[in-house]
Amino acid sequence: MSSIAGRLRARPRNRTDGYAFCPEDRFWFRPAYTEGRCPLCGMRAPDGAAPSPRLAGLDRSWLGIGGLALLSLAMLALVLYMYFRG
């Protein structure tokens, strides 16, 4: 039973993944959230900024408005179908 539990247990991950080290300030930071620069001194990270996700720039309110528009069209089609059906 302990061998199964050992396989299912999460392995520790490297805590420095996704972080960059600024030698000037001796500070660890995440370039993805600071546009690839150290927030204290402005030094560029060695790898630069990580690419942002595709939908990061899309405002979620536009998704809601689009969903309401689609729902409105579906309700209009249903009303017209019921009206002309009989």
C-alpha positions in Angstrom: 0.0 0.0 0.0 2.8 2.4 0.7 4.3 1.9 -2.8 1.0 3.1 -4.3 0.8 6.1 -2.0 4.4 7.0 -2.9 3.5 7.0 -6.6 0.5 9.2 -6.1 2.2 11.7 -3.9 3.1 14.9 -5.6 6.8 15.3 -6.3 8.4 18.5 -5.0 9.0 21.0 -7.9 11.8 23.3 -8.3 10.8 26.6 -6.7 13.0 28.7 -9.0 11.1 27.7 -12.1 9.7 30.8 -13.7 11.8 33.1 -11.6 14.9 35.2 -12.4 17.6 36.4 -10.1 18.8 40.0 -10.1 22.5 40.0 -9.0 22.5 43.7 -8.4 19.7 43.6 -5.8 20.0 40.0 -4.9 16.3 39.7 -5.5 14.2 36.8 -7.1 11.3 38.0 -9.3 9.0 36.6 -11.9 9.7 38.2 -15.3 6.2 37.3 -16.6 4.6 39.8 -14.2 7.2 42.5 -14.4 7.5 42.8 -18.2 10.9 41.1 -18.1 12.6 43.6 -15.8 13.6 43.6 -12.2 11.0 45.7 -10.3 13.7 47.2 -8.0 16.5 48.3 -10.4 15.0 47.8 -13.9 17.6 45.3 -15.1 16.4 43.0 -17.9 16.0 39.3 -17.1 18.3 37.0 -19.0 15.4 35.2 -20.7 13.3 38.3 -21.0 9.6 38.4 -20.4 7.6 35.2 -20.8 5.0 35.3 -23.6 1.5 36.3 -22.3 -1.4 33.9 -22.8 -3.5 34.6 -25.9 -6.6 35.6 -24.0 -4.8 37.8 -21.5 -5.6 41.0 -23.3 -9.2 40.2 -23.8 -11.6 41.8 -21.4 -14.0 39.3 -19.9 -16.9 41.7 -20.0 -16.8 41.4 -23.8 -17.3 37.6 -23.5 -20.3 38.2 -21.3 -21.8 40.7 -23.8 -21.2 38.3 -26.6 -22.8 35.5 -24.6 -25.9 37.7 -23.9 -26.1 38.6 -27.6 -26.1 34.9 -28.6 -28.7 34.1 -26.0 -30.8 37.0 -27.3 -30.6 35.7 -30.8 -31.5 32.2 -29.7 -34.6 33.5 -27.8 -35.6 35.5 -30.9 -35.4 32.4 -33.0 -37.5 30.4 -30.5 -40.2 33.1 -30.3 -40.4 33.4 -34.1 -40.5 29.6 -34.5 -43.3 29.3 -31.9 -45.2 32.2 -33.5 -45.2 30.9 -37.1 -45.5 27.2 -36.1 -49.2 27.2 -35.4 
